[in-house]
Amino acid sequence: MIYDLEPPANAKHASWSAETHEGSFKLDFVFWRSEKWFLGFLKQFPEHWTQGHTQADLRRHLLDIFRTRTSPDFIF
């Protein structure tokens, strides 16, 4: 089943430069805070939402999504 999920009205748009052993990447993302979590997704892959206890934790999870989706081993 596919859901049409929309971020809440208080969602923020941001970007950061991620340095990895593969190189440097500018990642644009949307995020917001719930009662206990920071939630968000990469603008490039809006169908993959993730969460973290902190903004830094959320960014780590977003970077994992980026690495997975851009890997040559990724299967759709």
GROMACS elastic network, one bead per residue, 0.5 to 0.9 nm:
[ bonds ]
;  ai    aj funct       b0    kb
    5    47     6  0.86365   500
    6     9     6  0.88449   500
    7    10     6  0.80622   500
    7    11     6  0.61997   500
    7    30     6  0.81174   500
    7    31     6  0.80511   500
    7    32     6  0.79288   500
    7    40     6  0.82150   500
    8    11     6  0.55661   500
    8    32     6  0.76190   500
    9    12     6  0.86517   500
   10    31     6  0.88494   500
   10    32     6  0.66612   500
   10    33     6  0.85885   500
   11    30     6  0.64257   500
   11    31     6  0.54251   500
   11    33     6  0.79723   500
   11    40     6  0.85309   500
   12    29     6  0.83901   500
   12    30     6  0.55723   500
   12    31     6  0.54092   500
   12    32     6  0.61881   500
   13    28     6  0.74133   500
   13    29     6  0.59092   500
   13    31     6  0.65996   500
   13    32     6  0.89980   500
   13    43     6  0.89976   500
   14    27     6  0.84604   500
   14    28     6  0.58401   500
   14    29     6  0.54990   500
   14    30     6  0.62815   500
   14    31     6  0.78031   500
   15    26     6  0.67109   500
   15    27     6  0.53573   500
   15    29     6  0.58593   500
   15    30     6  0.84802   500
   16    25     6  0.81551   500
   16    26     6  0.56363   500
   16    27     6  0.55512   500
   16    28     6  0.67871   500
   16    29     6  0.85098   500
   16    59     6  0.88192   500
   17    24     6  0.66255   500
   17    25     6  0.54292   500
   17    27     6  0.62513   500
   17    28     6  0.89543   500
   18    23     6  0.82872   500
   18    24     6  0.56472   500
   18    25     6  0.51622   500
   18    26     6  0.62443   500
   18    27     6  0.71030   500
   18    63     6  0.77340   500
   19    22     6  0.79416   500
   19    23     6  0.59939   500
   19    25     6  0.65255   500
   19    26     6  0.89325   500
   20    23     6  0.52384   500
   20    24     6  0.61657   500
   20    25     6  0.80692   500
   21    24     6  0.82019   500
   22    25     6  0.89507   500
   27    42     6  0.70648   500
   27    43     6  0.81213   500
   27    44     6  0.82899   500
   27    62     6  0.87819   500
   27    63     6  0.82738   500
   27    66     6  0.84941   500
   28    41     6  0.87929   500
   28    42     6  0.59247   500
   28    43     6  0.57447   500
   28    44     6  0.74697   500
   29    40     6  0.69341   500
   29    41     6  0.56149   500
   29    43     6  0.51119   500
   29    44     6  0.80144   500
   29    46     6  0.86892   500
   29    62     6  0.83226   500
   30    39     6  0.83838   500
   30    40     6  0.53376   500
   30    41     6  0.55810   500
   30    42     6  0.64169   500
   30    43     6  0.67252   500
   30    46     6  0.87683   500
   31    38     6  0.67877   500
   31    39     6  0.54729   500
   31    41     6  0.66923   500
   31    42     6  0.88478   500
   31    55     6  0.87774   500
   31    58     6  0.87200   500
   32    37     6  0.84485   500
   32    38     6  0.57356   500
   32    39     6  0.54939   500
   32    40     6  0.64233   500
   33    36     6  0.74484   500
   33    37     6  0.57984   500
   33    39     6  0.61488   500
   33    40     6  0.87614   500
   34    37     6  0.52117   500
   34    38     6  0.62373   500
   34    39     6  0.72320   500
   35    38     6  0.85797   500
   36    52     6  0.89450   500
   36    53     6  0.70034   500
   37    51     6  0.62462   500
   37    52     6  0.57215   500
   37    53     6  0.51594   500
   37    54     6  0.71414   500
   37    55     6  0.89126   500
   37    58     6  0.87950   500
   38    50     6  0.84818   500
   38    51     6  0.54726   500
   38    52     6  0.52542   500
   38    53     6  0.61334   500
   38    54     6  0.61840   500
   38    55     6  0.62493   500
   38    57     6  0.84901   500
   38    58     6  0.64063   500
   39    49     6  0.71388   500
   39    50     6  0.58165   500
   39    52     6  0.66213   500
   39    53     6  0.89691   500
   39    55     6  0.87629   500
   39    58     6  0.70190   500
   40    46     6  0.87806   500
   40    48     6  0.85755   500
   40    49     6  0.55621   500
   40    50     6  0.56660   500
   40    51     6  0.63386   500
   40    52     6  0.87892   500
   40    58     6  0.73229   500
   40    59     6  0.88371   500
   40    62     6  0.79148   500
   41    44     6  0.84292   500
   41    45     6  0.69303   500
   41    46     6  0.55600   500
   41    47     6  0.75663   500
   41    48     6  0.60230   500
   41    50     6  0.62999   500
   41    51     6  0.86434   500
   41    62     6  0.67179   500
   41    65     6  0.89122   500
   42    45     6  0.52050   500
   42    46     6  0.56695   500
   42    47     6  0.85740   500
   42    48     6  0.75075   500
   42    49     6  0.78148   500
   42    62     6  0.66433   500
   42    63     6  0.88634   500
   42    65     6  0.82873   500
   42    66     6  0.78539   500
   43    46     6  0.52826   500
   43    47     6  0.89902   500
   44    66     6  0.86471   500
   45    48     6  0.59271   500
   45    49     6  0.85127   500
   45    65     6  0.84308   500
   45    66     6  0.80900   500
   45    69     6  0.82407   500
   46    49     6  0.68733   500
   48    62     6  0.88444   500
   48    65     6  0.74908   500
   49    62     6  0.83271   500
   49    65     6  0.89813   500
   50    58     6  0.70910   500
   50    61     6  0.66316   500
   50    62     6  0.69350   500
   50    65     6  0.85986   500
   51    54     6  0.86675   500
   51    55     6  0.89492   500
   51    57     6  0.78481   500
   51    58     6  0.54359   500
   51    59     6  0.88721   500
   51    61     6  0.71932   500
   51    62     6  0.85174   500
   52    55     6  0.66816   500
   52    56     6  0.77211   500
   52    59     6  0.79256   500
   52    60     6  0.83604   500
   52    61     6  0.72598   500
   53    56     6  0.82745   500
   53    57     6  0.60645   500
   53    58     6  0.70749   500
   54    57     6  0.50309   500
   54    58     6  0.62055   500
   54    59     6  0.86518   500
   55    59     6  0.61819   500
   55    60     6  0.86786   500
   56    59     6  0.50653   500
   56    60     6  0.63106   500
   56    61     6  0.87952   500
   57    60     6  0.51130   500
   57    61     6  0.64401   500
   57    62     6  0.87140   500
   58    61     6  0.51575   500
   58    62     6  0.61723   500
   58    63     6  0.86224   500
   59    63     6  0.60641   500
   59    64     6  0.85656   500
   60    63     6  0.51154   500
   60    64     6  0.63325   500
   60    65     6  0.88359   500
   61    65     6  0.64083   500
   61    66     6  0.87381   500
   62    65     6  0.50541   500
   62    66     6  0.62625   500
   62    67     6  0.86853   500
   63    67     6  0.61283   500
   63    68     6  0.85240   500
   64    67     6  0.51305   500
   64    68     6  0.61122   500
   64    69     6  0.85658   500
   65    68     6  0.51096   500
   65    69     6  0.60099   500
   65    70     6  0.84381   500
   66    69     6  0.52818   500
   66    70     6  0.60045   500
   66    71     6  0.83253   500
   67    70     6  0.53627   500
   67    71     6  0.58935   500
   68    71     6  0.52612   500
   68    72     6  0.86760   500
   68    73     6  0.81790   500
   68    74     6  0.63857   500
   69    72     6  0.83251   500
   69    73     6  0.87740   500
   69    74     6  0.60340   500
   69    75     6  0.86303   500
   69    76     6  0.89502   500
   70    73     6  0.84285   500
   70    74     6  0.71206   500
   71    74     6  0.53752   500
   72    75     6  0.83498   500
